[in-house]
Amino acid sequence: MRASAEGASAAGRRGTGGLIGREEETRALREGLARGRLVTVTGAAGVGKSRLAAATAAPGAGDPVVPWMPLMPWGRVIHVRCPDAGTAAAGTLAARVAAALGEHRPDCAGELTAGPTPDAPRAAAGLTAEDLRTVGQVADGLSGPGPAADRLRATGPVAGPTLLFLDDADAVRTECAGLVQRLLMGVPGLRVLVTCRQALGLGDERVVRLAPLGEAQAMELFLERARAVLPGFRADRAELDRVARICRLVEGVPLAVELAAAQLARDPSVRALAERLERDQCWLAAPGPALRRHRSLRSAVGAAYVLFERPARVVWSRGSVFAGAFTEPTAVYLCSGAGVAPHQVSACLAQLAAAGVLETVGEPGGVRPPRYRMTRAAHDFGAERLRAAGEFPVALERHVLHYRRLASVAENLWSTGNQRQAARLVQDNQEDLTALVERTLARPDAPAEHVTAALGAVADLWFWWAVHGHGEEGRAHLARLLPRHTADDPLAARARWLAALLHAPGDPATARTLLGQAWPAAVMAGDDALIGRVAHVQGMLAWEQGDIRTAADCFRQAADTVPAHAPGGPAPAVSLAALAVVQAPLTPGAALRSARRALAHPGVREDAWATAVARYARACADHHQGHSGRAWHRARRALAALDTGTVLPGVLGAPEAPDMPQVRAALRRLLAEIESGTSAGHPVRATVPSPRTGTVVPVCAASPVLG
């Protein structure tokens, strides 16, 4: 937080017109206008396109950034506000341009016309009277009959180039492209600056795309606006943390940051503001901005919404059911139907991404298919529209079904040897898998089917909680879902076993209670896999108490009971590896035999995690047997195999190693013990216990399973 606080006070480099955090964009825009004849400033709603363009286009604005045109001495700046969606009749834009050129003054059509610089020398780059007549004729031809050319004043050449600034061209983008193309062809001395959410698509167009502000710049903008509406406003370290949270919630969009700061005039509590923004942000509004659509975030986002055709609007609203990034096939499943054909969804996604409603996640043009994420403001607006249309229950039902199936697919990938793909699938969809659980828990009247789906998804993702270090999150989900699942079925027994596995290192009493509930159900169902895995957790608890004999018996029973290739939990090779680690301090020869059995167990070569754990166990056995050099080399090779992504180097068809940071940490600790000549028995993940001497060392509560 210190870096953010310092950034808020020192990183506010300002571009032209005192804009915060826009120095590079200002430089790019000025250079584009100096080197080209058409520049379009693009970006999502509220990102500050008009403000940046207006500040840069002002005569003599900015610092010298282009050596051969240091102060951008515009002879004339003609600012035309493009018509909005409600007044965008054919030819309206051309008529406004003609009127602005002809009157050379502010009027109902052109908001601003800057005259020539009085003391500047005349330049051939300015518009001549003939140029002005050409512009008028072009505008007349596009807007229909009307003597625009007769209204133009033949003022002769002006000092410096003329800049035509077409602001907010979204509603008339097609007409704007045609008009600009004809003006550039007819008037060689003219330069055009356009603000639009999408580029015009003309050949010589230079595009400056505005992104939201970084956290430090957004914080500085918030603090500046907060002091303006609340004189004397001061933020201590805790307040700065909350300001940073607010800026992250509104994703650094300048309009949203300013509207959020304006709320302090009504309620000076930054904490309350942050908590309300957690739920929704479309309510943000303030009376200050001159443009009506900038007075609330809902209006700013809605101005983009009304420009889309119905299919894109429907995809936008239905897509708001996603909590994170999603793929095109997933969007087709969730967003098609009721007037939107599946083949239309792809085009709608492209349109929404071009307009800044969706962000493309990942590497564009990469091997993996593109993923989309909806911006926060667009997400909240779409959710409002989805509920207003009465489609939220259907969209939620599809979301539940899809991500329940996705969790099942991930577990199947893991159990069939594709563990890296399983972990990547869960990682990519983690936000929506979490939303599946949270939305179910947030509804007291959630259907039993939704509770079952959420619990089944959590149970299927056992490897994500146990192997990849997300045990605390998994425990929290299970603690809230199990009381809501009233059926005493195999799913409940499996979920209780998983909860016991995750509680075993830090809360053995709760783990024993859960095992006592899971064991009878497993026996009654004749589920050998679950019986064996219950025994494995019992071995973990016995090892916690220092009862080595009982722990060894439990791990041996688990290895003998769990069938090979059984999905839903650790493979028998993991129990054999645990047995080897338990045996190593007292009977290293037996430990070595158990480790070899683990490495030779059926299916272990297709199980990257079990292979890595078994190799760790064998290195432990060698170390306790006195073969420290051999143990060091084994541990080193195992660590190198994990780092290169192949558990069995040189073996055809060897599985790719998933991301297993806990296994890496365990191997590094073992290497450190060997190199130091000690056997301290530092705890690792408890699925395979850490090697011990005669002293009982409690297993770390933060490490429930070897992963």
Helices and strands as residue ranges (DSSP letters): H 2-10, G 16-18, H 23-35, E 38-42, H 49-57, E 76-81, H 92-103, E 112-114, H 129-143, H 148-151, E 162-167, G 170-172, H 173-186, E 190-195, E 206-209, H 215-229, H 237-249, H 254-262, G 263-265, H 270-279, G 292-294, H 297-305, H 310-319, E 326-327, H 328-335, H 342-354, E 358-361, E 371-374, H 376-388, H 392-415, H 419-428, H 430-442, H 448-460, H 462-466, H 471-481, G 482-484, H 490-503, H 508-525, H 528-544, H 548-561, H 572-583, H 588-600, G 604-606, H 608-624, H 628-644, H 661-676
